[in-house]
Amino acid sequence: VTFTATSFVPPSGKDVISVNPKTGEIHLTAALDFEEVSIYDFRIEARDQGWPPLSGHCSVELEVLDVND
């Protein structure tokens, strides 16, 4: 099974969020700033290596909290 992240809202999410293609673990690749973006929405797709390949997906909503509040 391989995992990919797609359909980022806002599109800048693909610059700060990554998904390990083998495990599906979600990682941040840069710092998040509450004042710039407070919520990221994206989809994770899991696809197998069968013939024909089958896939499933889920939606992820990442809420950024302002630690000063």
mmCIF file of the N, C-alpha and C atoms, coordinates in Angstrom:
data_MODEL
# 
_entry.id   MODEL 
# 
loop_
_atom_site.group_PDB 
_atom_site.id 
_atom_site.type_symbol 
_atom_site.label_atom_id 
_atom_site.label_alt_id 
_atom_site.label_comp_id 
_atom_site.label_asym_id 
_atom_site.label_entity_id 
_atom_site.label_seq_id 
_atom_site.pdbx_PDB_ins_code 
_atom_site.Cartn_x 
_atom_site.Cartn_y 
_atom_site.Cartn_z 
_atom_site.occupancy 
_atom_site.B_iso_or_equiv 
_atom_site.pdbx_formal_charge 
_atom_site.auth_seq_id 
_atom_site.auth_comp_id 
_atom_site.auth_asym_id 
_atom_site.auth_atom_id 
_atom_site.pdbx_PDB_model_num 
ATOM 1   N N  . VAL A 1 1  ? 0.848   -1.177 0.000   1.00 0.00 ? 1  VAL A N  1 
ATOM 2   C CA . VAL A 1 1  ? 0.000   0.000  0.000   1.00 0.00 ? 1  VAL A CA 1 
ATOM 3   C C  . VAL A 1 1  ? 0.888   1.233  0.000   1.00 0.00 ? 1  VAL A C  1 
ATOM 4   N N  . THR A 1 2  ? 0.534   2.215  -0.826  1.00 0.00 ? 2  THR A N  1 
ATOM 5   C CA . THR A 1 2  ? 1.239   3.499  -0.839  1.00 0.00 ? 2  THR A CA 1 
ATOM 6   C C  . THR A 1 2  ? 0.259   4.609  -0.490  1.00 0.00 ? 2  THR A C  1 
ATOM 7   N N  . PHE A 1 3  ? 0.762   5.636  0.190   1.00 0.00 ? 3  PHE A N  1 
ATOM 8   C CA . PHE A 1 3  ? -0.059  6.742  0.664   1.00 0.00 ? 3  PHE A CA 1 
ATOM 9   C C  . PHE A 1 3  ? 0.379   8.039  0.000   1.00 0.00 ? 3  PHE A C  1 
ATOM 10  N N  . THR A 1 4  ? -0.591  8.881  -0.365  1.00 0.00 ? 4  THR A N  1 
ATOM 11  C CA . THR A 1 4  ? -0.303  10.196 -0.916  1.00 0.00 ? 4  THR A CA 1 
ATOM 12  C C  . THR A 1 4  ? -1.286  11.206 -0.341  1.00 0.00 ? 4  THR A C  1 
ATOM 13  N N  . ALA A 1 5  ? -0.836  12.455 -0.254  1.00 0.00 ? 5  ALA A N  1 
ATOM 14  C CA . ALA A 1 5  ? -1.687  13.551 0.196   1.00 0.00 ? 5  ALA A CA 1 
ATOM 15  C C  . ALA A 1 5  ? -2.076  14.379 -1.021  1.00 0.00 ? 5  ALA A C  1 
ATOM 16  N N  . THR A 1 6  ? -3.360  14.724 -1.119  1.00 0.00 ? 6  THR A N  1 
ATOM 17  C CA . THR A 1 6  ? -3.858  15.481 -2.260  1.00 0.00 ? 6  THR A CA 1 
ATOM 18  C C  . THR A 1 6  ? -4.882  16.517 -1.806  1.00 0.00 ? 6  THR A C  1 
ATOM 19  N N  . SER A 1 7  ? -5.304  17.345 -2.731  1.00 0.00 ? 7  SER A N  1 
ATOM 20  C CA . SER A 1 7  ? -6.420  18.286 -2.552  1.00 0.00 ? 7  SER A CA 1 
ATOM 21  C C  . SER A 1 7  ? -6.233  19.204 -1.346  1.00 0.00 ? 7  SER A C  1 
ATOM 22  N N  . PHE A 1 8  ? -5.099  19.876 -1.277  1.00 0.00 ? 8  PHE A N  1 
ATOM 23  C CA . PHE A 1 8  ? -4.829  20.778 -0.164  1.00 0.00 ? 8  PHE A CA 1 
ATOM 24  C C  . PHE A 1 8  ? -5.642  22.063 -0.262  1.00 0.00 ? 8  PHE A C  1 
ATOM 25  N N  . VAL A 1 9  ? -6.252  22.453 0.853   1.00 0.00 ? 9  VAL A N  1 
ATOM 26  C CA . VAL A 1 9  ? -6.935  23.740 0.968   1.00 0.00 ? 9  VAL A CA 1 
ATOM 27  C C  . VAL A 1 9  ? -6.422  24.376 2.239   1.00 0.00 ? 9  VAL A C  1 
ATOM 28  N N  . PRO A 1 10 ? -5.716  25.479 2.175   1.00 0.00 ? 10 PRO A N  1 
ATOM 29  C CA . PRO A 1 10 ? -5.251  26.183 0.992   1.00 0.00 ? 10 PRO A CA 1 
ATOM 30  C C  . PRO A 1 10 ? -4.123  25.411 0.292   1.00 0.00 ? 10 PRO A C  1 
ATOM 31  N N  . PRO A 1 11 ? -3.869  25.724 -0.972  1.00 0.00 ? 11 PRO A N  1 
ATOM 32  C CA . PRO A 1 11 ? -2.833  25.007 -1.727  1.00 0.00 ? 11 PRO A CA 1 
ATOM 33  C C  . PRO A 1 11 ? -1.438  25.088 -1.096  1.00 0.00 ? 11 PRO A C  1 
ATOM 34  N N  . SER A 1 12 ? -1.180  26.098 -0.289  1.00 0.00 ? 12 SER A N  1 
ATOM 35  C CA . SER A 1 12 ? 0.130   26.221 0.363   1.00 0.00 ? 12 SER A CA 1 
ATOM 36  C C  . SER A 1 12 ? 0.379   25.094 1.363   1.00 0.00 ? 12 SER A C  1 
ATOM 37  N N  . GLY A 1 13 ? -0.633  24.328 1.711   1.00 0.00 ? 13 GLY A N  1 
ATOM 38  C CA . GLY A 1 13 ? -0.479  23.204 2.622   1.00 0.00 ? 13 GLY A CA 1 
ATOM 39  C C  . GLY A 1 13 ? 0.497   22.164 2.128   1.00 0.00 ? 13 GLY A C  1 
ATOM 40  N N  . LYS A 1 14 ? 0.603   21.999 0.814   1.00 0.00 ? 14 LYS A N  1 
ATOM 41  C CA . LYS A 1 14 ? 1.534   20.992 0.287   1.00 0.00 ? 14 LYS A CA 1 
ATOM 42  C C  . LYS A 1 14 ? 2.990   21.364 0.545   1.00 0.00 ? 14 LYS A C  1 
ATOM 43  N N  . ASP A 1 15 ? 3.246   22.640 0.903   1.00 0.00 ? 15 ASP A N  1 
ATOM 44  C CA . ASP A 1 15 ? 4.608   23.071 1.211   1.00 0.00 ? 15 ASP A CA 1 
ATOM 45  C C  . ASP A 1 15 ? 4.991   22.815 2.666   1.00 0.00 ? 15 ASP A C  1 
ATOM 46  N N  . VAL A 1 16 ? 4.023   22.574 3.541   1.00 0.00 ? 16 VAL A N  1 
ATOM 47  C CA . VAL A 1 16 ? 4.321   22.404 4.971   1.00 0.00 ? 16 VAL A CA 1 
ATOM 48  C C  . VAL A 1 16 ? 3.902   21.049 5.538   1.00 0.00 ? 16 VAL A C  1 
ATOM 49  N N  . ILE A 1 17 ? 3.168   20.244 4.750   1.00 0.00 ? 17 ILE A N  1 
ATOM 50  C CA . ILE A 1 17 ? 2.677   18.945 5.214   1.00 0.00 ? 17 ILE A CA 1 
ATOM 51  C C  . ILE A 1 17 ? 3.129   17.868 4.234   1.00 0.00 ? 17 ILE A C  1 
ATOM 52  N N  . SER A 1 18 ? 3.666   16.771 4.776   1.00 0.00 ? 18 SER A N  1 
ATOM 53  C CA . SER A 1 18 ? 4.040   15.647 3.920   1.00 0.00 ? 18 SER A CA 1 
ATOM 54  C C  . SER A 1 18 ? 3.522   14.353 4.535   1.00 0.00 ? 18 SER A C  1 
ATOM 55  N N  . VAL A 1 19 ? 3.377   13.340 3.694   1.00 0.00 ? 19 VAL A N  1 
ATOM 56  C CA . VAL A 1 19 ? 2.911   12.026 4.129   1.00 0.00 ? 19 VAL A CA 1 
ATOM 57  C C  . VAL A 1 19 ? 3.938   10.993 3.694   1.00 0.00 ? 19 VAL A C  1 
ATOM 58  N N  . ASN A 1 20 ? 4.351   10.150 4.646   1.00 0.00 ? 20 ASN A N  1 
ATOM 59  C CA . ASN A 1 20 ? 5.277   9.073  4.336   1.00 0.00 ? 20 ASN A CA 1 
ATOM 60  C C  . ASN A 1 20 ? 4.555   8.091  3.415   1.00 0.00 ? 20 ASN A C  1 
ATOM 61  N N  . PRO A 1 21 ? 5.060   7.844  2.201   1.00 0.00 ? 21 PRO A N  1 
ATOM 62  C CA . PRO A 1 21 ? 4.350   6.979  1.250   1.00 0.00 ? 21 PRO A CA 1 
ATOM 63  C C  . PRO A 1 21 ? 4.246   5.518  1.677   1.00 0.00 ? 21 PRO A C  1 
ATOM 64  N N  . LYS A 1 22 ? 5.111   5.068  2.590   1.00 0.00 ? 22 LYS A N  1 
ATOM 65  C CA . LYS A 1 22 ? 5.080   3.668  3.019   1.00 0.00 ? 22 LYS A CA 1 
ATOM 66  C C  . LYS A 1 22 ? 4.236   3.450  4.275   1.00 0.00 ? 22 LYS A C  1 
ATOM 67  N N  . THR A 1 23 ? 4.250   4.424  5.206   1.00 0.00 ? 23 THR A N  1 
ATOM 68  C CA . THR A 1 23 ? 3.550   4.233  6.477   1.00 0.00 ? 23 THR A CA 1 
ATOM 69  C C  . THR A 1 23 ? 2.277   5.070  6.616   1.00 0.00 ? 23 THR A C  1 
ATOM 70  N N  . GLY A 1 24 ? 2.172   6.145  5.838   1.00 0.00 ? 24 GLY A N  1 
ATOM 71  C CA . GLY A 1 24 ? 1.022   7.034  5.947   1.00 0.00 ? 24 GLY A CA 1 
ATOM 72  C C  . GLY A 1 24 ? 1.149   8.055  7.060   1.00 0.00 ? 24 GLY A C  1 
ATOM 73  N N  . GLU A 1 25 ? 2.298   8.103  7.741   1.00 0.00 ? 25 GLU A N  1 
ATOM 74  C CA . GLU A 1 25 ? 2.500   9.080  8.811   1.00 0.00 ? 25 GLU A CA 1 
ATOM 75  C C  . GLU A 1 25 ? 2.529   10.493 8.240   1.00 0.00 ? 25 GLU A C  1 
ATOM 76  N N  . ILE A 1 26 ? 1.850   11.404 8.928   1.00 0.00 ? 26 ILE A N  1 
ATOM 77  C CA . ILE A 1 26 ? 1.789   12.798 8.520   1.00 0.00 ? 26 ILE A CA 1 
ATOM 78  C C  . ILE A 1 26 ? 2.866   13.567 9.275   1.00 0.00 ? 26 ILE A C  1 
ATOM 79  N N  . HIS A 1 27 ? 3.665   14.360 8.547   1.00 0.00 ? 27 HIS A N  1 
ATOM 80  C CA . HIS A 1 27 ? 4.753   15.140 9.138   1.00 0.00 ? 27 HIS A CA 1 
ATOM 81  C C  . HIS A 1 27 ? 4.666   16.590 8.680   1.00 0.00 ? 27 HIS A C  1 
ATOM 82  N N  . LEU A 1 28 ? 5.120   17.501 9.538   1.00 0.00 ? 28 LEU A N  1 
ATOM 83  C CA . LEU A 1 28 ? 5.258   18.898 9.159   1.00 0.00 ? 28 LEU A CA 1 
ATOM 84  C C  . LEU A 1 28 ? 6.658   19.111 8.622   1.00 0.00 ? 28 LEU A C  1 
ATOM 85  N N  . THR A 1 29 ? 6.769   19.841 7.517   1.00 0.00 ? 29 THR A N  1 
ATOM 86  C CA . THR A 1 29 ? 8.075   20.124 6.930   1.00 0.00 ? 29 THR A CA 1 
ATOM 87  C C  . THR A 1 29 ? 8.504   21.554 7.191   1.00 0.00 ? 29 THR A C  1 
ATOM 88  N N  . ALA A 1 30 ? 7.629   22.352 7.800   1.00 0.00 ? 30 ALA A N  1 
ATOM 89  C CA . ALA A 1 30 ? 7.942   23.742 8.151   1.00 0.00 ? 30 ALA A CA 1 
ATOM 90  C C  . ALA A 1 30 ? 7.044   24.141 9.315   1.00 0.00 ? 30 ALA A C  1 
ATOM 91  N N  . ALA A 1 31 ? 7.369   25.272 9.922   1.00 0.00 ? 31 ALA A N  1 
ATOM 92  C CA . ALA A 1 31 ? 6.572   25.771 11.037  1.00 0.00 ? 31 ALA A CA 1 
ATOM 93  C C  . ALA A 1 31 ? 5.226   26.296 10.536  1.00 0.00 ? 31 ALA A C  1 
ATOM 94  N N  . LEU A 1 32 ? 4.197   26.123 11.350  1.00 0.00 ? 32 LEU A N  1 
ATOM 95  C CA . LEU A 1 32 ? 2.869   26.631 11.028  1.00 0.00 ? 32 LEU A CA 1 
ATOM 96  C C  . LEU A 1 32 ? 2.650   27.945 11.764  1.00 0.00 ? 32 LEU A C  1 
ATOM 97  N N  . ASP A 1 33 ? 1.960   28.881 11.129  1.00 0.00 ? 33 ASP A N  1 
ATOM 98  C CA . ASP A 1 33 ? 1.697   30.183 11.729  1.00 0.00 ? 33 ASP A CA 1 
ATOM 99  C C  . ASP A 1 33 ? 0.193   30.416 11.768  1.00 0.00 ? 33 ASP A C  1 
ATOM 100 N N  . PHE A 1 34 ? -0.368  30.508 12.970  1.00 0.00 ? 34 PHE A N  1 
ATOM 101 C CA . PHE A 1 34 ? -1.801  30.706 13.160  1.00 0.00 ? 34 PHE A CA 1 
ATOM 102 C C  . PHE A 1 34 ? -2.291  31.963 12.451  1.00 0.00 ? 34 PHE A C  1 
ATOM 103 N N  . GLU A 1 35 ? -1.486  33.027 12.443  1.00 0.00 ? 35 GLU A N  1 
ATOM 104 C CA . GLU A 1 35 ? -1.907  34.280 11.812  1.00 0.00 ? 35 GLU A CA 1 
ATOM 105 C C  . GLU A 1 35 ? -2.003  34.160 10.286  1.00 0.00 ? 35 GLU A C  1 
ATOM 106 N N  . GLU A 1 36 ? -1.251  33.251 9.693   1.00 0.00 ? 36 GLU A N  1 
ATOM 107 C CA . GLU A 1 36 ? -1.299  33.077 8.236   1.00 0.00 ? 36 GLU A CA 1 
ATOM 108 C C  . GLU A 1 36 ? -2.428  32.136 7.831   1.00 0.00 ? 36 GLU A C  1 
ATOM 109 N N  . VAL A 1 37 ? -2.463  30.938 8.409   1.00 0.00 ? 37 VAL A N  1 
ATOM 110 C CA . VAL A 1 37 ? -3.488  29.932 8.092   1.00 0.00 ? 37 VAL A CA 1 
ATOM 111 C C  . VAL A 1 37 ? -3.854  29.223 9.390   1.00 0.00 ? 37 VAL A C  1 
ATOM 112 N N  . SER A 1 38 ? -5.149  29.162 9.682   1.00 0.00 ? 38 SER A N  1 
ATOM 113 C CA . SER A 1 38 ? -5.562  28.514 10.932  1.00 0.00 ? 38 SER A CA 1 
ATOM 114 C C  . SER A 1 38 ? -6.078  27.090 10.721  1.00 0.00 ? 38 SER A C  1 
ATOM 115 N N  . ILE A 1 39 ? -6.478  26.740 9.491   1.00 0.00 ? 39 ILE A N  1 
ATOM 116 C CA . ILE A 1 39 ? -6.980  25.389 9.211   1.00 0.00 ? 39 ILE A CA 1 
ATOM 117 C C  . ILE A 1 39 ? -6.476  24.928 7.845   1.00 0.00 ? 39 ILE A C  1 
ATOM 118 N N  . TYR A 1 40 ? -5.970  23.696 7.811   1.00 0.00 ? 40 TYR A N  1 
ATOM 119 C CA . TYR A 1 40 ? -5.583  23.037 6.564   1.00 0.00 ? 40 TYR A CA 1 
ATOM 120 C C  . TYR A 1 40 ? -6.502  21.841 6.363   1.00 0.00 ? 40 TYR A C  1 
ATOM 121 N N  . ASP A 1 41 ? -7.040  21.687 5.174   1.00 0.00 ? 41 ASP A N  1 
ATOM 122 C CA . ASP A 1 41 ? -7.825  20.507 4.797   1.00 0.00 ? 41 ASP A CA 1 
ATOM 123 C C  . ASP A 1 41 ? -7.091  19.794 3.668   1.00 0.00 ? 41 ASP A C  1 
ATOM 124 N N  . PHE A 1 42 ? -7.017  18.474 3.760   1.00 0.00 ? 42 PHE A N  1 
ATOM 125 C CA . PHE A 1 42 ? -6.423  17.699 2.672   1.00 0.00 ? 42 PHE A CA 1 
ATOM 126 C C  . PHE A 1 42 ? -6.928  16.269 2.738   1.00 0.00 ? 42 PHE A C  1 
ATOM 127 N N  . ARG A 1 43 ? -6.639  15.510 1.703   1.00 0.00 ? 43 ARG A N  1 
ATOM 128 C CA . ARG A 1 43 ? -7.066  14.112 1.626   1.00 0.00 ? 43 ARG A CA 1 
ATOM 129 C C  . ARG A 1 43 ? -5.851  13.213 1.613   1.00 0.00 ? 43 ARG A C  1 
ATOM 130 N N  . ILE A 1 44 ? -5.987  12.058 2.234   1.00 0.00 ? 44 ILE A N  1 
ATOM 131 C CA . ILE A 1 44 ? -4.968  11.011 2.178   1.00 0.00 ? 44 ILE A CA 1 
ATOM 132 C C  . ILE A 1 44 ? -5.554  9.865  1.359   1.00 0.00 ? 44 ILE A C  1 
ATOM 133 N N  . GLU A 1 45 ? -4.815  9.426  0.355   1.00 0.00 ? 45 GLU A N  1 
ATOM 134 C CA . GLU A 1 45 ? -5.248  8.298  -0.464  1.00 0.00 ? 45 GLU A CA 1 
ATOM 135 C C  . GLU A 1 45 ? -4.306  7.125  -0.224  1.00 0.00 ? 45 GLU A C  1 
ATOM 136 N N  . ALA A 1 46 ? -4.877  5.951  -0.001  1.00 0.00 ? 46 ALA A N  1 
ATOM 137 C CA . ALA A 1 46 ? -4.118  4.703  0.125   1.00 0.00 ? 46 ALA A CA 1 
ATOM 138 C C  . ALA A 1 46 ? -4.435  3.849  -1.101  1.00 0.00 ? 46 ALA A C  1 
ATOM 139 N N  . ARG A 1 47 ? -3.395  3.376  -1.790  1.00 0.00 ? 47 ARG A N  1 
ATOM 140 C CA . ARG A 1 47 ? -3.577  2.588  -3.013  1.00 0.00 ? 47 ARG A CA 1 
ATOM 141 C C  . ARG A 1 47 ? -2.737  1.324  -2.924  1.00 0.00 ? 47 ARG A C  1 
ATOM 142 N N  . ASP A 1 48 ? -3.354  0.194  -3.257  1.00 0.00 ? 48 ASP A N  1 
ATOM 143 C CA . ASP A 1 48 ? -2.604  -1.061 -3.224  1.00 0.00 ? 48 ASP A CA 1 
ATOM 144 C C  . ASP A 1 48 ? -1.928  -1.320 -4.567  1.00 0.00 ? 48 ASP A C  1 
ATOM 145 N N  . GLN A 1 49 ? -1.135  -2.394 -4.627  1.00 0.00 ? 49 GLN A N  1 
ATOM 146 C CA . GLN A 1 49 ? -0.376  -2.722 -5.833  1.00 0.00 ? 49 GLN A CA 1 
ATOM 147 C C  . GLN A 1 49 ? -1.031  -3.835 -6.645  1.00 0.00 ? 49 GLN A C  1 
ATOM 148 N N  . GLY A 1 50 ? -2.299  -4.123 -6.366  1.00 0.00 ? 50 GLY A N  1 
ATOM 149 C CA . GLY A 1 50 ? -2.995  -5.193 -7.080  1.00 0.00 ? 50 GLY A CA 1 
ATOM 150 C C  . GLY A 1 50 ? -3.366  -4.803 -8.499  1.00 0.00 ? 50 GLY A C  1 
ATOM 151 N N  . TRP A 1 51 ? -3.990  -5.760 -9.184  1.00 0.00 ? 51 TRP A N  1 
ATOM 152 C CA . TRP A 1 51 ? -4.462  -5.490 -10.540 1.00 0.00 ? 51 TRP A CA 1 
ATOM 153 C C  . TRP A 1 51 ? -5.925  -5.843 -10.616 1.00 0.00 ? 51 TRP A C  1 
ATOM 154 N N  . PRO A 1 52 ? -6.828  -4.927 -10.806 1.00 0.00 ? 52 PRO A N  1 
ATOM 155 C CA . PRO A 1 52 ? -6.575  -3.488 -10.875 1.00 0.00 ? 52 PRO A CA 1 
ATOM 156 C C  . PRO A 1 52 ? -6.287  -2.928 -9.486  1.00 0.00 ? 52 PRO A C  1 
ATOM 157 N N  . PRO A 1 53 ? -5.542  -1.826 -9.418  1.00 0.00 ? 53 PRO A N  1 
ATOM 158 C CA . PRO A 1 53 ? -5.243  -1.243 -8.109  1.00 0.00 ? 53 PRO A CA 1 
ATOM 159 C C  . PRO A 1 53 ? -6.506  -0.686 -7.452  1.00 0.00 ? 53 PRO A C  1 
ATOM 160 N N  . LEU A 1 54 ? -6.654  -0.959 -6.162  1.00 0.00 ? 54 LEU A N  1 
ATOM 161 C CA . LEU A 1 54 ? -7.783  -0.439 -5.400  1.00 0.00 ? 54 LEU A CA 1 
ATOM 162 C C  . LEU A 1 54 ? -7.292  0.684  -4.496  1.00 0.00 ? 54 LEU A C  1 
ATOM 163 N N  . SER A 1 55 ? -8.180  1.631  -4.198  1.00 0.00 ? 55 SER A N  1 
ATOM 164 C CA . SER A 1 55 ? -7.762  2.743  -3.347  1.00 0.00 ? 55 SER A CA 1 
ATOM 165 C C  . SER A 1 55 ? -8.886  3.133  -2.399  1.00 0.00 ? 55 SER A C  1 
ATOM 166 N N  . GLY A 1 56 ? -8.488  3.801  -1.334  1.00 0.00 ? 56 GLY A N  1 
ATOM 167 C CA . GLY A 1 56 ? -9.419  4.367  -0.367  1.00 0.00 ? 56 GLY A CA 1 
ATOM 168 C C  . GLY A 1 56 ? -8.876  5.720  0.041   1.00 0.00 ? 56 GLY A C  1 
ATOM 169 N N  . HIS A 1 57 ? -9.717  6.528  0.627   1.00 0.00 ? 57 HIS A N  1 
ATOM 170 C CA . HIS A 1 57 ? -9.249  7.849  1.018   1.00 0.00 ? 57 HIS A CA 1 
ATOM 171 C C  . HIS A 1 57 ? -9.923  8.307  2.309   1.00 0.00 ? 57 HIS A C  1 
ATOM 172 N N  . CYS A 1 58 ? -9.335  9.312  2.937   1.00 0.00 ? 58 CYS A N  1 
ATOM 173 C CA . CYS A 1 58 ? -9.945  9.953  4.101   1.00 0.00 ? 58 CYS A CA 1 
ATOM 174 C C  . CYS A 1 58 ? -9.630  11.437 4.033   1.00 0.00 ? 58 CYS A C  1 
ATOM 175 N N  . SER A 1 59 ? -10.431 12.215 4.705   1.00 0.00 ? 59 SER A N  1 
ATOM 176 C CA . SER A 1 59 ? -10.209 13.656 4.791   1.00 0.00 ? 59 SER A CA 1 
ATOM 177 C C  . SER A 1 59 ? -9.552  13.971 6.127   1.00 0.00 ? 59 SER A C  1 
ATOM 178 N N  . VAL A 1 60 ? -8.614  14.914 6.099   1.00 0.00 ? 60 VAL A N  1 
ATOM 179 C CA . VAL A 1 60 ? -7.915  15.334 7.311   1.00 0.00 ? 60 VAL A CA 1 
ATOM 180 C C  . VAL A 1 60 ? -8.092  16.840 7.457   1.00 0.00 ? 60 VAL A C  1 
ATOM 181 N N  . GLU A 1 61 ? -8.454  17.278 8.654   1.00 0.00 ? 61 GLU A N  1 
ATOM 182 C CA . GLU A 1 61 ? -8.533  18.700 8.958   1.00 0.00 ? 61 GLU A CA 1 
ATOM 183 C C  . GLU A 1 61 ? -7.535  18.980 10.072  1.00 0.00 ? 61 GLU A C  1 
ATOM 184 N N  . LEU A 1 62 ? -6.566  19.825 9.779   1.00 0.00 ? 62 LEU A N  1 
ATOM 185 C CA . LEU A 1 62 ? -5.531  20.187 10.740  1.00 0.00 ? 62 LEU A CA 1 
ATOM 186 C C  . LEU A 1 62 ? -5.801  21.608 11.213  1.00 0.00 ? 62 LEU A C  1 
ATOM 187 N N  . GLU A 1 63 ? -6.098  21.759 12.500  1.00 0.00 ? 63 GLU A N  1 
ATOM 188 C CA . GLU A 1 63 ? -6.374  23.076 13.065  1.00 0.00 ? 63 GLU A CA 1 
ATOM 189 C C  . GLU A 1 63 ? -5.134  23.572 13.804  1.00 0.00 ? 63 GLU A C  1 
ATOM 190 N N  . VAL A 1 64 ? -4.700  24.785 13.443  1.00 0.00 ? 64 VAL A N  1 
ATOM 191 C CA . VAL A 1 64 ? -3.536  25.390 14.062  1.00 0.00 ? 64 VAL A CA 1 
ATOM 192 C C  . VAL A 1 64 ? -4.022  26.273 15.207  1.00 0.00 ? 64 VAL A C  1 
ATOM 193 N N  . LEU A 1 65 ? -3.483  26.016 16.400  1.00 0.00 ? 65 LEU A N  1 
ATOM 194 C CA . LEU A 1 65 ? -3.875  26.800 17.572  1.00 0.00 ? 65 LEU A CA 1 
ATOM 195 C C  . LEU A 1 65 ? -2.835  27.886 17.847  1.00 0.00 ? 65 LEU A C  1 
ATOM 196 N N  . ASP A 1 66 ? -3.305  29.032 18.300  1.00 0.00 ? 66 ASP A N  1 
ATOM 197 C CA . ASP A 1 66 ? -2.409  30.124 18.664  1.00 0.00 ? 66 ASP A CA 1 
ATOM 198 C C  . ASP A 1 66 ? -2.011  29.927 20.120  1.00 0.00 ? 66 ASP A C  1 
ATOM 199 N N  . VAL A 1 67 ? -0.750  29.616 20.361  1.00 0.00 ? 67 VAL A N  1 
ATOM 200 C CA . VAL A 1 67 ? -0.301  29.316 21.718  1.00 0.00 ? 67 VAL A CA 1 
ATOM 201 C C  . VAL A 1 67 ? -0.310  30.546 22.626  1.00 0.00 ? 67 VAL A C  1 
ATOM 202 N N  . ASN A 1 68 ? -0.427  31.737 22.063  1.00 0.00 ? 68 ASN A N  1 
ATOM 203 C CA . ASN A 1 68 ? -0.469  32.965 22.881  1.00 0.00 ? 68 ASN A CA 1 
ATOM 204 C C  . ASN A 1 68 ? -1.835  33.214 23.465  1.00 0.00 ? 68 ASN A C  1 
ATOM 205 N N  . ASP A 1 69 ? -2.879  32.543 22.980  1.00 0.00 ? 69 ASP A N  1 
ATOM 206 C CA . ASP A 1 69 ? -4.249  32.767 23.472  1.00 0.00 ? 69 ASP A CA 1 
ATOM 207 C C  . ASP A 1 69 ? -4.597  31.806 24.586  1.00 0.00 ? 69 ASP A C  1 
# 
